[in-house]
Amino acid sequence: MGFGRGKVILFGEHAVVHGYPAIAAGIERGVHASATGAEEDIAEFDPWNLRLCPGANAEEPLARALAAILSLYPGRPRLHIRANVELPAGAGLGCSAAIGVAILRAIDEVLGRSRSDREIAADALRWEKVFHGNPSGVDNAVSAAGGVARYTKEDGLIPIHLGAPIHLVVGNSEEPSSTKETVASVARQYERNRQRVTKNFEAIDSIVRNAVLALQECDPVALGQLMDMNHMILSSLMLSTPKLEAMCKAAREAGALGAKLTGGGGGGCMIAIAANASQAETVRAALGESAFVTKVASSAGAIDTEAS
Ligand code: PMV
């Protein structure tokens, strides 16, 4: 069985596409995949009830991504791949990267290969490129490695040692969002008004630097303030929606120390930080049925997600 983690971006989404740092954390929810020998290549995705032949469904991005991954294994047997997806798709939780990582690990397992997280992440980037024109690589890297880390395109992941776990709540606006489109929209704004957008990215850069310290020093109050600031900048880049604004406000009113959209934006998920587990529960209750609490800690093994 191969596993790819979902992720939340704590700080720095979008700026990371342009070379600035972001901070991301793996969450316990993700994608489990298995691969077995078969007469023809086939992939099944649950709970979506989706069955694809990578050769035959070329108009489906998922089938094209699958074909891109299968071509990395010359001389392999035909495979029946089954993926169980625990993440909402297109919601900013790194669903597509987690599927890619899980399938690569499942194929490696059936072929008796053993590779590092870094090698898996590199191959998963080819998969990601089918879905997003210009991925930064943060989703596939965190999906493979887990933990909490600073990420830049140049340096990759640098793990952050947390003073203590942080209590996050993830809320889903249920509005469909396309990371490809929001990344393209920010790129257009950057082309049109380079000075303004560069200022935004530099502000995000300084938020990330302060957030690394706040994570190491275990200062959830500072983290909350930094989340609010990061969210304001993302809103000014037109990445928020009235629903995401209402959810961030509801989270703060329920006691969250700060809240922001996470991932591509334009819909999808938001996150809020709470001082402790019981406050996180109160915030979760304010964010609707599909919200869940995630306790994020330094190492992959310590991450613990409690479903609502
Ligand atoms: O929406 P997601 O989960 O794919 O996260 C995207 C994060 C971005 O910074 C917006 C894009 C990227 O490639 O880093």
py3Dmol code that shows the C-alpha trace and the ligand (Angstrom):
import py3Dmol

protein = """\
ATOM      1  CA  MET A   1       0.000   0.000   0.000  1.00  0.00           C
ATOM      2  CA  GLY A   2       1.369   3.441  -0.905  1.00  0.00           C
ATOM      3  CA  PHE A   3       0.419   6.560   1.034  1.00  0.00           C
ATOM      4  CA  GLY A   4       0.520  10.230  -0.006  1.00  0.00           C
ATOM      5  CA  ARG A   5      -0.264  12.828   2.623  1.00  0.00           C
ATOM      6  CA  GLY A   6      -2.540  15.792   2.203  1.00  0.00           C
ATOM      7  CA  LYS A   7      -1.068  19.112   3.244  1.00  0.00           C
ATOM      8  CA  VAL A   8      -1.953  22.575   4.431  1.00  0.00           C
ATOM      9  CA  ILE A   9       0.044  25.637   3.512  1.00  0.00           C
ATOM     10  CA  LEU A  10       0.442  27.561   6.766  1.00  0.00           C
ATOM     11  CA  PHE A  11       2.036  30.614   5.109  1.00  0.00           C
ATOM     12  CA  GLY A  12       3.344  31.703   1.727  1.00  0.00           C
ATOM     13  CA  GLU A  13       1.130  30.122  -0.956  1.00  0.00           C
ATOM     14  CA  HIS A  14       1.361  31.796  -4.371  1.00  0.00           C
ATOM     15  CA  ALA A  15       4.509  33.760  -3.389  1.00  0.00           C
ATOM     16  CA  VAL A  16       6.220  30.336  -3.371  1.00  0.00           C
ATOM     17  CA  VAL A  17       5.489  29.938  -7.096  1.00  0.00           C
ATOM     18  CA  HIS A  18       7.612  33.072  -7.655  1.00  0.00           C
ATOM     19  CA  GLY A  19      10.603  31.804  -5.664  1.00  0.00           C
ATOM     20  CA  TYR A  20       9.680  33.073  -2.176  1.00  0.00           C
ATOM     21  CA  PRO A  21       9.491  30.707   0.837  1.00  0.00           C
ATOM     22  CA  ALA A  22       6.351  29.009   2.146  1.00  0.00           C
ATOM     23  CA  ILE A  23       5.638  26.906   5.225  1.00  0.00           C
ATOM     24  CA  ALA A  24       3.632  23.736   4.743  1.00  0.00           C
ATOM     25  CA  ALA A  25       2.587  20.845   6.954  1.00  0.00           C
ATOM     26  CA  GLY A  26       1.567  17.316   6.091  1.00  0.00           C
ATOM     27  CA  ILE A  27      -1.740  16.167   7.556  1.00  0.00           C
ATOM     28  CA  GLU A  28      -2.801  12.652   8.418  1.00  0.00           C
ATOM     29  CA  ARG A  29      -5.552  12.510   5.803  1.00  0.00           C
ATOM     30  CA  GLY A  30      -4.326  11.603   2.372  1.00  0.00           C
ATOM     31  CA  VAL A  31      -4.533   8.956  -0.345  1.00  0.00           C
ATOM     32  CA  HIS A  32      -3.869   5.215  -0.027  1.00  0.00           C
ATOM     33  CA  ALA A  33      -3.084   3.317  -3.237  1.00  0.00           C
ATOM     34  CA  SER A  34      -2.322  -0.267  -4.208  1.00  0.00           C
ATOM     35  CA  ALA A  35      -1.085  -1.796  -7.467  1.00  0.00           C
ATOM     36  CA  THR A  36      -1.383  -5.393  -8.661  1.00  0.00           C
ATOM     37  CA  GLY A  37      -0.522  -7.150 -11.931  1.00  0.00           C
ATOM     38  CA  ALA A  38      -3.348  -7.056 -14.528  1.00  0.00           C
ATOM     39  CA  GLU A  39      -4.124  -7.781 -18.198  1.00  0.00           C
ATOM     40  CA  GLU A  40      -4.383  -4.101 -19.019  1.00  0.00           C
ATOM     41  CA  ASP A  41      -3.519  -0.854 -17.250  1.00  0.00           C
ATOM     42  CA  ILE A  42      -6.482   0.381 -15.267  1.00  0.00           C
ATOM     43  CA  ALA A  43      -6.948   2.747 -12.361  1.00  0.00           C
ATOM     44  CA  GLU A  44      -9.884   3.065  -9.976  1.00  0.00           C
ATOM     45  CA  PHE A  45     -10.506   5.994  -7.682  1.00  0.00           C
ATOM     46  CA  ASP A  46     -12.726   5.729  -4.610  1.00  0.00           C
ATOM     47  CA  PRO A  47     -14.971   7.255  -3.342  1.00  0.00           C
ATOM     48  CA  TRP A  48     -15.326   8.959  -6.744  1.00  0.00           C
ATOM     49  CA  ASN A  49     -16.478   5.797  -8.465  1.00  0.00           C
ATOM     50  CA  LEU A  50     -14.058   6.604 -11.281  1.00  0.00           C
ATOM     51  CA  ARG A  51     -12.392   4.020 -13.517  1.00  0.00           C
ATOM     52  CA  LEU A  52      -9.779   5.058 -16.074  1.00  0.00           C
ATOM     53  CA  CYS A  53      -7.629   3.412 -18.719  1.00  0.00           C
ATOM     54  CA  PRO A  54      -4.568   5.658 -19.033  1.00  0.00           C
ATOM     55  CA  GLY A  55      -4.247   4.952 -22.783  1.00  0.00           C
ATOM     56  CA  ALA A  56      -7.932   5.364 -23.657  1.00  0.00           C
ATOM     57  CA  ASN A  57      -9.061   8.408 -21.601  1.00  0.00           C
ATOM     58  CA  ALA A  58      -6.474  10.906 -22.872  1.00  0.00           C
ATOM     59  CA  GLU A  59      -8.892  13.856 -22.496  1.00  0.00           C
ATOM     60  CA  GLU A  60      -9.023  13.226 -18.695  1.00  0.00           C
ATOM     61  CA  PRO A  61      -6.177  15.048 -16.867  1.00  0.00           C
ATOM     62  CA  LEU A  62      -6.083  12.190 -14.354  1.00  0.00           C
ATOM     63  CA  ALA A  63      -5.539   9.675 -17.190  1.00  0.00           C
ATOM     64  CA  ARG A  64      -2.802  11.863 -18.710  1.00  0.00           C
ATOM     65  CA  ALA A  65      -1.101  12.217 -15.323  1.00  0.00           C
ATOM     66  CA  LEU A  66      -1.298   8.459 -14.870  1.00  0.00           C
ATOM     67  CA  ALA A  67       0.226   7.875 -18.304  1.00  0.00           C
ATOM     68  CA  ALA A  68       3.046  10.312 -17.371  1.00  0.00           C
ATOM     69  CA  ILE A  69       3.813   8.294 -14.233  1.00  0.00           C
ATOM     70  CA  LEU A  70       3.535   4.867 -15.873  1.00  0.00           C
ATOM     71  CA  SER A  71       6.001   5.946 -18.572  1.00  0.00           C
ATOM     72  CA  LEU A  72       8.617   6.312 -15.807  1.00  0.00           C
ATOM     73  CA  TYR A  73       8.678   2.534 -15.400  1.00  0.00           C
ATOM     74  CA  PRO A  74       9.954   1.056 -18.696  1.00  0.00           C
ATOM     75  CA  GLY A  75       9.402  -2.695 -19.041  1.00  0.00           C
ATOM     76  CA  ARG A  76       6.935  -2.842 -16.127  1.00  0.00           C
ATOM     77  CA  PRO A  77       4.020  -5.293 -16.099  1.00  0.00           C
ATOM     78  CA  ARG A  78       0.477  -4.012 -16.750  1.00  0.00           C
ATOM     79  CA  LEU A  79      -1.080  -2.769 -13.536  1.00  0.00           C
ATOM     80  CA  HIS A  80      -4.422  -2.448 -11.792  1.00  0.00           C
ATOM     81  CA  ILE A  81      -4.165   0.593  -9.529  1.00  0.00           C
ATOM     82  CA  ARG A  82      -6.691   1.315  -6.790  1.00  0.00           C
ATOM     83  CA  ALA A  83      -6.630   4.654  -5.003  1.00  0.00           C
ATOM     84  CA  ASN A  84      -8.688   5.584  -1.963  1.00  0.00           C
ATOM     85  CA  VAL A  85      -8.880   9.378  -1.757  1.00  0.00           C
ATOM     86  CA  GLU A  86      -9.622  10.812   1.709  1.00  0.00           C
ATOM     87  CA  LEU A  87      -9.171  14.454   0.630  1.00  0.00           C
ATOM     88  CA  PRO A  88     -11.578  16.820  -1.124  1.00  0.00           C
ATOM     89  CA  ALA A  89     -10.383  17.476  -4.686  1.00  0.00           C
ATOM     90  CA  GLY A  90      -9.577  21.021  -5.784  1.00  0.00           C
ATOM     91  CA  ALA A  91      -9.823  22.369  -2.245  1.00  0.00           C
ATOM     92  CA  GLY A  92      -6.257  23.424  -1.432  1.00  0.00           C
ATOM     93  CA  LEU A  93      -5.306  20.330   0.560  1.00  0.00           C
ATOM     94  CA  GLY A  94      -2.909  18.958  -2.048  1.00  0.00           C
ATOM     95  CA  CYS A  95      -5.214  16.184  -3.252  1.00  0.00           C
ATOM     96  CA  SER A  96      -3.636  15.738  -6.682  1.00  0.00           C
ATOM     97  CA  ALA A  97      -0.072  15.587  -5.303  1.00  0.00           C
ATOM     98  CA  ALA A  98      -1.156  13.037  -2.679  1.00  0.00           C
ATOM     99  CA  ILE A  99      -2.654  10.807  -5.379  1.00  0.00           C
ATOM    100  CA  GLY A 100       0.581  10.992  -7.390  1.00  0.00           C
ATOM    101  CA  VAL A 101       2.766  10.157  -4.375  1.00  0.00           C
ATOM    102  CA  ALA A 102       0.507   7.282  -3.282  1.00  0.00           C
ATOM    103  CA  ILE A 103       0.438   5.720  -6.765  1.00  0.00           C
ATOM    104  CA  LEU A 104       4.224   6.019  -7.210  1.00  0.00           C
ATOM    105  CA  ARG A 105       4.743   4.303  -3.846  1.00  0.00           C
ATOM    106  CA  ALA A 106       2.225   1.582  -4.719  1.00  0.00           C
ATOM    107  CA  ILE A 107       3.976   0.874  -8.039  1.00  0.00           C
ATOM    108  CA  ASP A 108       7.403   0.909  -6.357  1.00  0.00           C
ATOM    109  CA  GLU A 109       6.116  -1.600  -3.826  1.00  0.00           C
ATOM    110  CA  VAL A 110       4.809  -4.033  -6.440  1.00  0.00           C
ATOM    111  CA  LEU A 111       8.097  -3.750  -8.384  1.00  0.00           C
ATOM    112  CA  GLY A 112      10.188  -4.164  -5.211  1.00  0.00           C
ATOM    113  CA  ARG A 113      11.787  -0.691  -5.528  1.00  0.00           C
ATOM    114  CA  SER A 114      12.679   1.464  -2.571  1.00  0.00           C
ATOM    115  CA  ARG A 115      13.278   5.194  -3.051  1.00  0.00           C
ATOM    116  CA  SER A 116      13.726   8.258  -0.869  1.00  0.00           C
ATOM    117  CA  ASP A 117      10.927  10.781  -0.246  1.00  0.00           C
ATOM    118  CA  ARG A 118      12.905  13.243  -2.360  1.00  0.00           C
ATOM    119  CA  GLU A 119      12.995  10.888  -5.375  1.00  0.00           C
ATOM    120  CA  ILE A 120       9.283  10.149  -5.061  1.00  0.00           C
ATOM    121  CA  ALA A 121       8.544  13.889  -4.804  1.00  0.00           C
ATOM    122  CA  ALA A 122      10.571  14.588  -7.955  1.00  0.00           C
ATOM    123  CA  ASP A 123       8.552  12.065  -9.982  1.00  0.00           C
ATOM    124  CA  ALA A 124       5.294  13.319  -8.428  1.00  0.00           C
ATOM    125  CA  LEU A 125       6.116  16.777  -9.813  1.00  0.00           C
ATOM    126  CA  ARG A 126       5.647  15.395 -13.340  1.00  0.00           C
ATOM    127  CA  TRP A 127       2.200  14.261 -12.241  1.00  0.00           C
ATOM    128  CA  GLU A 128       1.438  17.691 -10.714  1.00  0.00           C
ATOM    129  CA  LYS A 129       2.441  19.457 -13.916  1.00  0.00           C
ATOM    130  CA  VAL A 130      -0.469  17.864 -15.726  1.00  0.00           C
ATOM    131  CA  PHE A 131      -2.886  19.577 -13.318  1.00  0.00           C
ATOM    132  CA  HIS A 132      -1.133  22.886 -12.605  1.00  0.00           C
ATOM    133  CA  GLY A 133       0.778  24.631 -15.367  1.00  0.00           C
ATOM    134  CA  ASN A 134       3.481  25.932 -13.019  1.00  0.00           C
ATOM    135  CA  PRO A 135       3.570  24.109  -9.665  1.00  0.00           C
ATOM    136  CA  SER A 136       6.115  25.298  -7.096  1.00  0.00           C
ATOM    137  CA  GLY A 137       6.736  21.704  -5.996  1.00  0.00           C
ATOM    138  CA  VAL A 138       5.660  22.287  -2.390  1.00  0.00           C
ATOM    139  CA  ASP A 139       2.614  19.992  -2.530  1.00  0.00           C
ATOM    140  CA  ASN A 140       4.433  16.926  -3.834  1.00  0.00           C
ATOM    141  CA  ALA A 141       7.435  17.488  -1.514  1.00  0.00           C
ATOM    142  CA  VAL A 142       5.288  17.724   1.640  1.00  0.00           C
ATOM    143  CA  SER A 143       2.997  14.960   0.494  1.00  0.00           C
ATOM    144  CA  ALA A 144       5.998  12.617   0.297  1.00  0.00           C
ATOM    145  CA  ALA A 145       7.877  13.781   3.405  1.00  0.00           C
ATOM    146  CA  GLY A 146       5.203  14.975   5.900  1.00  0.00           C
ATOM    147  CA  GLY A 147       6.177  17.063   8.934  1.00  0.00           C
ATOM    148  CA  VAL A 148       6.322  20.857   8.950  1.00  0.00           C
ATOM    149  CA  ALA A 149       8.839  22.559   6.697  1.00  0.00           C
ATOM    150  CA  ARG A 150       9.925  25.738   5.017  1.00  0.00           C
ATOM    151  CA  TYR A 151       9.982  25.272   1.248  1.00  0.00           C
ATOM    152  CA  THR A 152      11.519  27.203  -1.604  1.00  0.00           C
ATOM    153  CA  LYS A 153      11.889  26.124  -5.204  1.00  0.00           C
ATOM    154  CA  GLU A 154      15.629  26.585  -4.820  1.00  0.00           C
ATOM    155  CA  ASP A 155      16.280  24.800  -1.500  1.00  0.00           C
ATOM    156  CA  GLY A 156      13.351  22.377  -1.370  1.00  0.00           C
ATOM    157  CA  LEU A 157      12.106  21.373   2.082  1.00  0.00           C
ATOM    158  CA  ILE A 158      13.910  22.390   5.267  1.00  0.00           C
ATOM    159  CA  PRO A 159      12.179  20.806   8.283  1.00  0.00           C
ATOM    160  CA  ILE A 160      11.103  23.124  11.110  1.00  0.00           C
ATOM    161  CA  HIS A 161      11.337  21.820  14.651  1.00  0.00           C
ATOM    162  CA  LEU A 162       8.198  22.924  16.478  1.00  0.00           C
ATOM    163  CA  GLY A 163       8.469  23.929  20.151  1.00  0.00           C
ATOM    164  CA  ALA A 164       5.107  22.184  20.662  1.00  0.00           C
ATOM    165  CA  PRO A 165       2.322  20.880  18.390  1.00  0.00           C
ATOM    166  CA  ILE A 166      -0.096  23.472  17.026  1.00  0.00           C
ATOM    167  CA  HIS A 167      -3.853  23.034  16.886  1.00  0.00           C
ATOM    168  CA  LEU A 168      -5.350  23.799  13.493  1.00  0.00           C
ATOM    169  CA  VAL A 169      -8.879  23.656  12.176  1.00  0.00           C
ATOM    170  CA  VAL A 170      -9.468  23.114   8.461  1.00  0.00           C
ATOM    171  CA  GLY A 171     -12.754  24.386   7.011  1.00  0.00           C
ATOM    172  CA  ASN A 172     -13.954  23.736   3.473  1.00  0.00           C
ATOM    173  CA  SER A 173     -15.934  26.459   1.689  1.00  0.00           C
ATOM    174  CA  GLU A 174     -17.150  23.723  -0.716  1.00  0.00           C
ATOM    175  CA  GLU A 175     -16.644  26.258  -3.522  1.00  0.00           C
ATOM    176  CA  PRO A 176     -14.790  24.632  -6.420  1.00  0.00           C
ATOM    177  CA  SER A 177     -11.414  26.237  -7.045  1.00  0.00           C
ATOM    178  CA  SER A 178      -8.752  25.774  -9.683  1.00  0.00           C
ATOM    179  CA  THR A 179      -5.157  26.286  -8.551  1.00  0.00           C
ATOM    180  CA  LYS A 180      -4.128  26.480 -12.194  1.00  0.00           C
ATOM    181  CA  GLU A 181      -6.453  29.469 -12.678  1.00  0.00           C
ATOM    182  CA  THR A 182      -5.556  31.285  -9.449  1.00  0.00           C
ATOM    183  CA  VAL A 183      -1.812  30.829 -10.125  1.00  0.00           C
ATOM    184  CA  ALA A 184      -2.367  32.242 -13.638  1.00  0.00           C
ATOM    185  CA  SER A 185      -4.381  35.158 -12.216  1.00  0.00           C
ATOM    186  CA  VAL A 186      -1.565  36.099  -9.788  1.00  0.00           C
ATOM    187  CA  ALA A 187       0.951  35.806 -12.660  1.00  0.00           C
ATOM    188  CA  ARG A 188      -1.176  38.242 -14.724  1.00  0.00           C
ATOM    189  CA  GLN A 189      -1.334  40.702 -11.806  1.00  0.00           C
ATOM    190  CA  TYR A 190       2.448  40.371 -11.445  1.00  0.00           C
ATOM    191  CA  GLU A 191       2.953  41.169 -15.145  1.00  0.00           C
ATOM    192  CA  ARG A 192       0.590  44.164 -15.001  1.00  0.00           C
ATOM    193  CA  ASN A 193       1.795  45.656 -11.727  1.00  0.00           C
ATOM    194  CA  ARG A 194       5.153  44.190 -10.851  1.00  0.00           C
ATOM    195  CA  GLN A 195       5.916  46.755  -8.143  1.00  0.00           C
ATOM    196  CA  ARG A 196       2.723  46.233  -6.164  1.00  0.00           C
ATOM    197  CA  VAL A 197       2.787  42.451  -6.371  1.00  0.00           C
ATOM    198  CA  THR A 198       6.502  42.324  -5.512  1.00  0.00           C
ATOM    199  CA  LYS A 199       5.671  44.329  -2.365  1.00  0.00           C
ATOM    200  CA  ASN A 200       2.995  41.762  -1.536  1.00  0.00           C
ATOM    201  CA  PHE A 201       5.450  38.893  -2.021  1.00  0.00           C
ATOM    202  CA  GLU A 202       8.079  40.652   0.106  1.00  0.00           C
ATOM    203  CA  ALA A 203       5.539  41.152   2.890  1.00  0.00           C
ATOM    204  CA  ILE A 204       4.676  37.445   2.693  1.00  0.00           C
ATOM    205  CA  ASP A 205       8.411  36.645   2.813  1.00  0.00           C
ATOM    206  CA  SER A 206       8.755  38.552   6.063  1.00  0.00           C
ATOM    207  CA  ILE A 207       5.611  36.878   7.476  1.00  0.00           C
ATOM    208  CA  VAL A 208       7.174  33.483   6.684  1.00  0.00           C
ATOM    209  CA  ARG A 209      10.444  34.433   8.399  1.00  0.00           C
ATOM    210  CA  ASN A 210       8.568  35.502  11.537  1.00  0.00           C
ATOM    211  CA  ALA A 211       6.381  32.417  11.396  1.00  0.00           C
ATOM    212  CA  VAL A 212       9.411  30.097  11.404  1.00  0.00           C
ATOM    213  CA  LEU A 213      10.508  31.730  14.687  1.00  0.00           C
ATOM    214  CA  ALA A 214       6.991  31.606  16.135  1.00  0.00           C
ATOM    215  CA  LEU A 215       6.743  27.892  15.288  1.00  0.00           C
ATOM    216  CA  GLN A 216      10.118  27.154  16.872  1.00  0.00           C
ATOM    217  CA  GLU A 217       9.223  29.187  19.953  1.00  0.00           C
ATOM    218  CA  CYS A 218       5.719  27.758  20.113  1.00  0.00           C
ATOM    219  CA  ASP A 219       3.882  31.090  20.037  1.00  0.00           C
ATOM    220  CA  PRO A 220       0.350  30.418  18.726  1.00  0.00           C
ATOM    221  CA  VAL A 221      -0.749  34.028  19.373  1.00  0.00           C
ATOM    222  CA  ALA A 222       1.975  35.338  17.039  1.00  0.00           C
ATOM    223  CA  LEU A 223       1.135  32.623  14.512  1.00  0.00           C
ATOM    224  CA  GLY A 224      -2.514  33.722  14.566  1.00  0.00           C
ATOM    225  CA  GLN A 225      -1.585  37.351  13.905  1.00  0.00           C
ATOM    226  CA  LEU A 226       0.716  36.302  11.077  1.00  0.00           C
ATOM    227  CA  MET A 227      -2.073  34.182   9.557  1.00  0.00           C
ATOM    228  CA  ASP A 228      -4.447  37.161   9.608  1.00  0.00           C
ATOM    229  CA  MET A 229      -1.809  39.313   7.886  1.00  0.00           C
ATOM    230  CA  ASN A 230      -1.049  36.667   5.274  1.00  0.00           C
ATOM    231  CA  HIS A 231      -4.774  36.317   4.585  1.00  0.00           C
ATOM    232  CA  MET A 232      -5.153  40.069   4.050  1.00  0.00           C
ATOM    233  CA  ILE A 233      -2.418  40.019   1.423  1.00  0.00           C
ATOM    234  CA  LEU A 234      -3.958  36.988  -0.305  1.00  0.00           C
ATOM    235  CA  SER A 235      -7.320  38.810  -0.318  1.00  0.00           C
ATOM    236  CA  SER A 236      -5.687  41.840  -1.915  1.00  0.00           C
ATOM    237  CA  LEU A 237      -4.460  39.488  -4.660  1.00  0.00           C
ATOM    238  CA  MET A 238      -8.146  38.625  -5.217  1.00  0.00           C
ATOM    239  CA  LEU A 239      -7.734  35.069  -3.978  1.00  0.00           C
ATOM    240  CA  SER A 240     -10.440  35.116  -1.313  1.00  0.00           C
ATOM    241  CA  THR A 241     -14.214  34.803  -1.709  1.00  0.00           C
ATOM    242  CA  PRO A 242     -17.126  36.093   0.413  1.00  0.00           C
ATOM    243  CA  LYS A 243     -17.577  32.547   1.755  1.00  0.00           C
ATOM    244  CA  LEU A 244     -13.897  32.238   2.764  1.00  0.00           C
ATOM    245  CA  GLU A 245     -14.065  35.703   4.374  1.00  0.00           C
ATOM    246  CA  ALA A 246     -17.176  34.676   6.337  1.00  0.00           C
ATOM    247  CA  MET A 247     -15.517  31.437   7.469  1.00  0.00           C
ATOM    248  CA  CYS A 248     -12.323  33.213   8.622  1.00  0.00           C
ATOM    249  CA  LYS A 249     -14.502  35.719  10.526  1.00  0.00           C
ATOM    250  CA  ALA A 250     -16.602  32.931  12.081  1.00  0.00           C
ATOM    251  CA  ALA A 251     -13.421  31.128  13.166  1.00  0.00           C
ATOM    252  CA  ARG A 252     -12.026  34.278  14.813  1.00  0.00           C
ATOM    253  CA  GLU A 253     -15.355  34.964  16.527  1.00  0.00           C
ATOM    254  CA  ALA A 254     -15.359  31.399  17.852  1.00  0.00           C
ATOM    255  CA  GLY A 255     -12.003  32.055  19.517  1.00  0.00           C
ATOM    256  CA  ALA A 256      -9.419  31.237  16.828  1.00  0.00           C
ATOM    257  CA  LEU A 257      -6.170  33.183  17.202  1.00  0.00           C
ATOM    258  CA  GLY A 258      -6.057  33.804  13.453  1.00  0.00           C
ATOM    259  CA  ALA A 259      -7.335  32.408  10.154  1.00  0.00           C
ATOM    260  CA  LYS A 260      -6.495  32.411   6.458  1.00  0.00           C
ATOM    261  CA  LEU A 261      -7.297  30.716   3.205  1.00  0.00           C
ATOM    262  CA  THR A 262      -4.929  27.866   2.388  1.00  0.00           C
ATOM    263  CA  GLY A 263      -3.631  26.633  -0.968  1.00  0.00           C
ATOM    264  CA  GLY A 264      -4.734  28.034  -4.281  1.00  0.00           C
ATOM    265  CA  GLY A 265      -7.741  30.030  -2.953  1.00  0.00           C
ATOM    266  CA  GLY A 266     -10.644  31.295  -5.062  1.00  0.00           C
ATOM    267  CA  GLY A 267     -12.677  28.798  -2.999  1.00  0.00           C
ATOM    268  CA  GLY A 268     -11.476  25.599  -1.370  1.00  0.00           C
ATOM    269  CA  CYS A 269     -10.240  25.507   2.215  1.00  0.00           C
ATOM    270  CA  MET A 270      -9.260  27.867   5.002  1.00  0.00           C
ATOM    271  CA  ILE A 271      -7.334  27.157   8.184  1.00  0.00           C
ATOM    272  CA  ALA A 272      -7.590  28.622  11.679  1.00  0.00           C
ATOM    273  CA  ILE A 273      -5.204  28.264  14.606  1.00  0.00           C
ATOM    274  CA  ALA A 274      -6.425  27.629  18.146  1.00  0.00           C
ATOM    275  CA  ALA A 275      -4.636  27.893  21.484  1.00  0.00           C
ATOM    276  CA  ASN A 276      -5.486  24.337  22.519  1.00  0.00           C
ATOM    277  CA  ALA A 277      -7.512  21.237  21.627  1.00  0.00           C
ATOM    278  CA  SER A 278     -10.752  22.346  23.287  1.00  0.00           C
ATOM    279  CA  GLN A 279     -10.681  25.760  21.603  1.00  0.00           C
ATOM    280  CA  ALA A 280     -10.024  23.983  18.293  1.00  0.00           C
ATOM    281  CA  GLU A 281     -13.208  21.936  18.846  1.00  0.00           C
ATOM    282  CA  THR A 282     -15.242  25.127  19.414  1.00  0.00           C
ATOM    283  CA  VAL A 283     -13.825  26.637  16.219  1.00  0.00           C
ATOM    284  CA  ARG A 284     -14.517  23.423  14.285  1.00  0.00           C
ATOM    285  CA  ALA A 285     -18.148  23.495  15.401  1.00  0.00           C
ATOM    286  CA  ALA A 286     -18.433  27.040  13.985  1.00  0.00           C
ATOM    287  CA  LEU A 287     -17.108  25.982  10.569  1.00  0.00           C
ATOM    288  CA  GLY A 288     -19.663  23.447   9.424  1.00  0.00           C
ATOM    289  CA  GLU A 289     -19.997  19.727   8.880  1.00  0.00           C
ATOM    290  CA  SER A 290     -16.870  19.045   6.865  1.00  0.00           C
ATOM    291  CA  ALA A 291     -14.458  20.986   9.111  1.00  0.00           C
ATOM    292  CA  PHE A 292     -11.843  18.946  10.942  1.00  0.00           C
ATOM    293  CA  VAL A 293      -9.186  19.452  13.599  1.00  0.00           C
ATOM    294  CA  THR A 294      -5.532  18.724  12.836  1.00  0.00           C
ATOM    295  CA  LYS A 295      -2.769  18.714  15.394  1.00  0.00           C
ATOM    296  CA  VAL A 296       0.458  19.501  13.545  1.00  0.00           C
ATOM    297  CA  ALA A 297       3.845  18.490  14.959  1.00  0.00           C
ATOM    298  CA  SER A 298       7.462  18.398  13.769  1.00  0.00           C
ATOM    299  CA  SER A 299       7.879  14.884  12.480  1.00  0.00           C
ATOM    300  CA  ALA A 300       5.703  13.050   9.993  1.00  0.00           C
ATOM    301  CA  GLY A 301       4.937  10.308  12.505  1.00  0.00           C
ATOM    302  CA  ALA A 302       3.690  12.766  15.114  1.00  0.00           C
ATOM    303  CA  ILE A 303       1.051  14.358  12.942  1.00  0.00           C
ATOM    304  CA  ASP A 304      -2.353  13.462  14.134  1.00  0.00           C
ATOM    305  CA  THR A 305      -5.634  14.404  12.476  1.00  0.00           C
ATOM    306  CA  GLU A 306      -8.867  13.928  14.297  1.00  0.00           C
ATOM    307  CA  ALA A 307     -11.829  13.668  11.967  1.00  0.00           C
ATOM    308  CA  SER A 308     -14.878  15.614  12.986  1.00  0.00           C
TER     309      SER A 308
END
"""
ligand_1 = """\
14
PMV
O -4.339 24.424 -4.135
P -3.193 23.526 -3.818
O -3.427 22.571 -2.696
O -2.668 22.814 -5.042
O -1.980 24.474 -3.300
C -1.409 25.367 -4.215
C -0.306 26.190 -3.624
C 0.147 27.312 -4.584
O 1.219 28.006 -3.906
C -0.965 28.299 -4.848
C 0.645 26.771 -5.919
C 1.967 26.024 -5.862
O 2.268 25.336 -6.833
O 2.721 26.184 -4.886
"""
view = py3Dmol.view(width=600, height=400)
view.addModel(protein, "pdb")
view.setStyle({"model": 0}, {"cartoon": {"style": "trace"}})
view.addModel(ligand_1, "xyz")
view.setStyle({"model": 1}, {"stick": {}})
view.zoomTo()
view.show()
